[in-house]
Amino acid sequence: MTTFDAPKIPATIITGFLGAGKTTLVRHLLTNAKGRRIAVIVNEFGSLGIDAEVLKGCGIEDCPEDNIVELANGCICCTVAEDFLPTMEALINRDNPPEHVVIETSGLALPKPLIKAFDWPSVRSRMTVDGVIAVIDGPAVAAGRFADDPDAVADQRADDPSLEHDSPLAELYEDQLNAADLIVLNKTDLLNDGDLAQLREQIGTATPRAVKLIDARECAVDPAVILGLGAAAEDDLDNRPSIHDDEGDHEHDDFDSFVVPLPEIAEPDAFVNMLAAVAADHDILRIKGFVSVTGKAMRLNVQGVGNRFRHHYDRLWAADEARQGQLVVIGQTGFDRTAIEAAIRG
């Protein structure tokens, strides 16, 4: 069979806000790939490749490290020509190309420009957008965490849904829903029945077309549900409206990030409780990274969204690896970096 006649390689785009569970979903897909060759493109926001590290360190036999590609030079929808397209072309032209490509976007990416990129001639003939998956952090959205003023949105959303358009965070959330072929409502175990029902109704009202909504805990979704949607989204752009359709280049000046190096810590629980307090005091959107714990051979993985944190030991420190902790802090532009760093470092 010639390359021209070969079936297109399907690609799945996974969108969602910071901490929604995108990396957890990707890892679940890889763990349950059942021998299928899946390549992963991770668009990491910030200077420390935490998400790519998590995936590369997961030890999944069917996904060697060279199948995980990190794009860390900016938001993927802003660097399509410079980073994304050359990466896709390189994957296509491998001697043993992947059978499926999964693209984990940053929490800032607009999905539609990424879908449009699949119209590029060298990609369109060989790849197709199998589906766009929007991962929604149920408690965060229910609490209005994606908005500039969560309290105001929580109070007024029922009366004036257009307020979501006033916030860059809300605009991104709307675009993610509009582009989706499947919506994964994650962390539903953290919502009561009333809030969950209200959130489902809100999401259903916000989507411009019929899109399947599924509940999830820890993003444990059967790969058969995620992969193989056959949406060919690049041919369906008109049914995926974006409030940015009439705009040119877009900016992401509403967000900033920095890395905090850390020495070893003694008490993980106390450390995580401190991070939760700092996040609440400074309205931090996301803290994620790795920490070395005194007397422990394994690295402590720390993940926080708002003031909700979880931590676990993910892998052994390598013998030649410096036991240097590093955390990425992400928030809206204007946060007090000096005060945050001083509080974290104690």
C-alpha positions as CSV (number, residue, x, y, z in Angstrom):
1,M,0.0,0.0,0.0
2,T,1.4,3.4,-0.9
3,T,1.7,6.3,1.5
4,F,-0.9,8.2,-0.6
5,D,-3.5,5.4,-0.2
6,A,-2.7,4.7,3.5
7,P,-5.4,5.6,6.0
8,K,-4.9,8.8,7.8
9,I,-3.4,8.7,11.3
10,P,-6.1,9.9,13.8
11,A,-5.2,12.6,16.3
12,T,-7.1,13.4,19.5
13,I,-6.9,16.9,20.9
14,I,-7.4,17.2,24.6
15,T,-8.3,20.6,26.0
16,G,-9.1,21.8,29.5
17,F,-8.1,24.2,32.1
18,L,-5.1,24.0,34.3
19,G,-5.5,21.0,36.7
20,A,-8.7,19.7,35.0
21,G,-7.1,16.3,34.6
22,K,-5.7,16.3,31.1
23,T,-2.4,14.6,32.0
24,T,-4.2,12.0,34.2
25,L,-6.5,11.2,31.2
26,V,-3.5,10.9,28.8
27,R,-1.7,8.6,31.3
28,H,-4.8,6.5,31.6
29,L,-5.0,6.2,27.8
30,L,-1.4,5.1,27.6
31,T,-1.7,2.6,30.4
32,N,-4.7,1.0,28.7
33,A,-3.4,1.2,25.1
34,K,-3.2,-2.6,24.8
35,G,-0.2,-2.5,22.4
36,R,-1.4,0.4,20.3
37,R,1.4,2.8,19.3
38,I,0.3,6.2,20.7
39,A,2.5,9.3,20.4
40,V,1.8,12.2,22.8
41,I,2.4,15.9,22.2
42,V,2.4,17.9,25.5
43,N,2.1,21.6,25.3
44,E,3.6,22.6,28.7
45,F,2.9,26.1,30.0
46,G,5.9,27.5,32.0
47,S,9.6,26.8,31.9
48,L,9.5,23.4,33.7
49,G,8.2,20.4,31.9
50,I,6.2,18.9,34.7
51,D,3.5,17.2,32.6
52,A,6.0,15.6,30.1
53,E,8.0,14.4,33.1
54,V,5.0,12.7,34.6
55,L,4.3,10.9,31.4
56,K,7.9,10.0,30.6
57,G,8.3,8.6,34.1
58,C,5.2,6.4,34.1
59,G,7.1,3.4,32.8
60,I,4.5,2.3,30.3
61,E,6.0,-0.3,28.0
62,D,3.9,0.6,25.0
63,C,4.9,4.3,25.2
64,P,8.7,4.8,25.1
65,E,10.0,8.2,26.0
66,D,10.7,9.2,22.4
67,N,6.9,8.9,21.8
68,I,6.3,11.8,24.2
69,V,7.1,15.2,22.6
70,E,7.1,18.4,24.6
71,L,6.3,21.8,23.0
72,A,7.4,24.3,25.6
73,N,8.0,27.4,23.5
74,G,4.6,29.0,24.0
75,C,1.0,28.3,23.7
76,I,0.4,25.7,21.0
77,C,-2.3,27.7,19.2
78,C,0.1,30.6,18.9
79,T,3.1,28.6,17.7
80,V,1.4,26.4,15.1
81,A,3.8,27.1,12.3
82,E,6.9,27.2,14.3
83,D,6.4,24.2,16.6
84,F,3.3,22.2,16.0
85,L,3.4,21.6,12.3
86,P,7.1,20.5,12.2
87,T,6.4,18.2,15.1
88,M,3.5,16.6,13.3
89,E,5.4,16.2,10.1
90,A,8.3,14.5,12.0
91,L,5.9,12.0,13.6
92,I,4.3,11.3,10.2
93,N,7.7,10.7,8.6
94,R,9.0,8.3,11.2
95,D,10.0,4.8,9.9
96,N,7.4,3.4,12.3
97,P,4.8,6.2,12.6
98,P,2.3,6.2,15.5
99,E,-1.1,4.6,15.1
100,H,-2.7,7.4,17.0
101,V,-1.5,10.9,18.2
102,V,-2.8,12.4,21.4
103,I,-2.3,16.2,21.9
104,E,-2.5,17.6,25.4
105,T,-2.9,21.3,25.0
106,S,-2.0,23.9,27.7
107,G,-4.9,25.3,29.7
108,L,-4.5,28.5,27.7
109,A,-4.8,27.1,24.1
110,L,-7.7,28.0,21.8
111,P,-8.7,24.7,20.2
112,K,-9.9,26.1,16.9
113,P,-6.6,27.3,15.5
114,L,-5.1,23.9,16.3
115,I,-7.9,22.1,14.4
116,K,-7.3,24.5,11.5
117,A,-3.7,23.4,11.4
118,F,-4.7,20.0,10.2
119,D,-5.6,21.7,6.9
120,W,-1.9,22.3,6.2
121,P,-1.2,20.3,3.0
122,S,1.6,18.1,4.4
123,V,-0.6,17.1,7.4
124,R,-4.1,17.0,5.9
125,S,-3.2,14.2,3.5
126,R,-1.8,12.0,6.3
127,M,-3.7,12.9,9.5
128,T,-7.2,13.7,10.7
129,V,-8.6,15.1,13.9
130,D,-10.4,12.0,15.3
131,G,-11.9,14.1,18.1
132,V,-11.6,17.0,20.4
133,I,-12.0,16.1,24.1
134,A,-12.8,18.9,26.6
135,V,-11.8,17.9,30.2
136,I,-13.8,20.0,32.7
137,D,-12.8,20.3,36.3
138,G,-16.3,20.0,37.8
139,P,-15.7,21.7,41.2
140,A,-13.6,24.5,39.7
141,V,-16.2,25.3,37.1
142,A,-19.0,25.1,39.6
143,A,-17.2,27.5,41.8
144,G,-16.4,29.9,38.9
145,R,-12.6,29.5,39.3
146,F,-12.0,30.1,35.6
147,A,-13.4,33.7,35.9
148,D,-11.6,37.0,36.8
149,D,-14.1,37.4,39.7
150,P,-15.4,34.0,40.8
151,D,-17.7,35.3,43.4
152,A,-19.4,37.7,41.0
153,V,-19.8,35.1,38.4
154,A,-21.2,32.6,40.9
155,D,-23.8,35.2,42.0
156,Q,-24.8,36.5,38.6
157,R,-24.4,33.6,36.2
158,A,-28.0,32.4,36.4
159,D,-29.2,36.0,35.6
160,D,-26.7,37.0,33.0
161,P,-24.8,34.1,31.3
162,S,-23.0,36.7,29.0
163,L,-20.8,37.7,32.0
164,E,-18.7,34.6,31.1
165,H,-17.7,36.5,28.0
166,D,-16.2,39.3,30.0
167,S,-13.4,37.2,31.3
168,P,-10.5,35.7,29.3
169,L,-10.8,32.5,31.4
170,A,-14.5,32.2,30.6
171,E,-13.9,32.8,26.9
172,L,-11.4,30.0,26.8
173,Y,-13.8,27.7,28.6
174,E,-16.6,28.6,26.1
175,D,-14.3,27.9,23.2
176,Q,-13.3,24.5,24.7
177,L,-16.9,23.5,24.9
178,N,-17.7,24.8,21.4
179,A,-14.9,22.8,19.9
180,A,-15.6,19.5,21.7
181,D,-16.8,16.2,20.3
182,L,-16.9,14.8,23.8
183,I,-16.9,16.5,27.2
184,V,-15.4,14.7,30.2
185,L,-16.8,16.2,33.4
186,N,-14.1,15.2,35.9
187,K,-13.9,15.1,39.7
188,T,-17.7,14.5,40.0
189,D,-17.1,12.7,43.2
190,L,-16.3,16.1,44.7
191,L,-19.7,17.5,43.8
192,N,-23.0,16.9,45.6
193,D,-26.0,15.7,43.5
194,G,-27.6,19.1,43.2
195,D,-24.4,20.9,42.1
196,L,-23.6,18.1,39.6
197,A,-27.1,18.3,38.1
198,Q,-26.9,22.1,37.8
199,L,-23.4,21.9,36.2
200,R,-24.6,19.3,33.7
201,E,-27.5,21.5,32.7
202,Q,-25.2,24.5,32.4
203,I,-22.8,22.7,30.2
204,G,-25.6,21.3,28.0
205,T,-27.0,24.8,27.5
206,A,-23.6,26.3,26.7
207,T,-22.8,23.8,23.9
208,P,-23.9,24.9,20.4
209,R,-24.6,21.4,19.2
210,A,-25.3,18.0,20.7
211,V,-22.2,16.8,22.4
212,K,-21.9,13.7,24.6
213,L,-21.2,14.5,28.3
214,I,-19.7,11.8,30.5
215,D,-18.9,11.9,34.2
216,A,-15.5,10.8,35.5
217,R,-13.4,10.3,38.6
218,E,-9.6,10.6,38.2
219,C,-10.3,10.8,34.4
220,A,-10.7,7.0,34.3
221,V,-12.5,6.8,31.0
222,D,-12.3,3.7,28.7
223,P,-10.0,4.5,25.8
224,A,-12.6,3.0,23.5
225,V,-14.8,6.0,24.5
226,I,-12.1,8.6,23.8
227,L,-10.3,7.2,20.8
228,G,-12.0,6.3,17.5
229,L,-14.6,9.1,17.3
230,G,-14.0,9.6,13.6
231,A,-15.1,13.3,13.9
232,A,-12.8,14.6,11.1
233,A,-13.1,17.9,13.0
234,E,-11.0,19.8,10.4
235,D,-13.9,19.4,8.0
236,D,-16.4,20.6,10.5
237,L,-15.1,24.0,11.6
238,D,-18.3,25.8,10.8
239,N,-20.1,23.9,13.6
240,R,-17.4,24.8,16.1
241,P,-17.9,28.5,16.7
242,S,-15.4,30.5,18.6
243,I,-15.8,34.0,20.0
244,H,-12.3,34.6,18.5
245,D,-13.4,33.8,15.0
246,D,-13.2,37.5,13.9
247,E,-10.0,38.2,15.7
248,G,-6.4,38.0,14.4
249,D,-3.6,37.0,16.7
250,H,-4.5,36.7,20.3
251,E,-2.6,37.4,23.5
252,H,-2.2,35.5,26.7
253,D,-1.1,38.4,28.9
254,D,-3.6,37.5,31.6
255,F,-1.4,34.7,32.9
256,D,2.1,34.4,34.3
257,S,4.2,31.6,35.8
258,F,7.5,31.1,37.5
259,V,9.5,28.3,39.0
260,V,10.4,28.0,42.7
261,P,13.5,25.8,43.4
262,L,13.2,23.9,46.8
263,P,15.5,22.1,49.1
264,E,14.4,18.8,50.7
265,I,11.4,18.9,53.0
266,A,10.7,16.8,56.1
267,E,6.9,16.7,56.4
268,P,4.9,16.3,53.1
269,D,1.5,16.8,54.7
270,A,2.6,20.0,56.4
271,F,4.2,21.2,53.3
272,V,1.1,20.6,51.1
273,N,-1.1,22.3,53.7
274,M,1.2,25.3,53.6
275,L,0.9,25.4,49.8
276,A,-2.9,25.3,50.0
277,A,-2.8,28.3,52.4
278,V,-0.5,30.2,50.1
279,A,-2.6,29.4,47.0
280,A,-5.7,30.7,48.9
281,D,-4.0,33.9,50.1
282,H,-2.7,34.8,46.7
283,D,-5.5,33.5,44.5
284,I,-3.1,31.2,42.7
285,L,-4.6,29.1,39.9
286,R,-2.2,26.2,39.8
287,I,0.9,24.8,41.6
288,K,2.6,21.7,40.4
289,G,5.9,20.0,40.5
290,F,8.3,17.7,42.4
291,V,9.8,17.7,45.9
292,S,12.5,15.7,47.6
293,V,11.5,14.3,51.0
294,T,14.2,13.6,53.6
295,G,14.7,9.9,54.0
296,K,12.6,8.9,51.0
297,A,14.1,7.3,47.9
298,M,11.1,8.3,45.8
299,R,10.2,11.8,44.4
300,L,7.0,13.4,45.7
301,N,4.7,14.7,43.0
302,V,2.6,17.7,44.1
303,Q,-0.5,18.9,42.1
304,G,-2.7,21.8,43.2
305,V,-5.7,23.6,41.7
306,G,-6.7,26.6,43.7
307,N,-6.4,25.5,47.3
308,R,-7.2,21.8,46.5
309,F,-4.0,19.7,46.6
310,R,-3.0,16.1,46.2
311,H,0.4,14.4,46.4
312,H,2.0,11.0,45.8
313,Y,5.4,9.4,45.3
314,D,5.7,8.9,41.6
315,R,9.2,7.4,41.0
316,L,12.6,6.8,42.4
317,W,15.2,9.5,42.2
318,A,17.9,8.5,39.7
319,A,21.3,7.8,41.1
320,D,22.9,10.7,39.2
321,E,20.0,13.1,39.6
322,A,20.2,16.1,41.9
323,R,17.4,15.9,44.6
324,Q,16.3,19.4,43.8
325,G,12.6,20.2,44.2
326,Q,10.9,22.5,41.8
327,L,7.4,23.9,41.7
328,V,5.7,25.8,38.9
329,V,3.3,28.5,40.1
330,I,0.7,29.8,37.6
331,G,-1.6,32.7,38.2
332,Q,-3.1,35.8,36.6
333,T,-0.7,38.6,35.7
334,G,-0.1,40.9,38.6
335,F,0.3,38.4,41.4
336,D,3.0,39.1,43.9
337,R,5.7,36.7,42.9
338,T,8.1,37.9,45.6
339,A,5.6,37.3,48.4
340,I,4.5,33.9,47.0
341,E,8.1,32.6,46.6
342,A,9.0,33.8,50.1
343,A,5.9,32.1,51.6
344,I,6.7,28.8,49.8
345,R,10.4,28.8,50.7
346,G,9.6,29.7,54.3
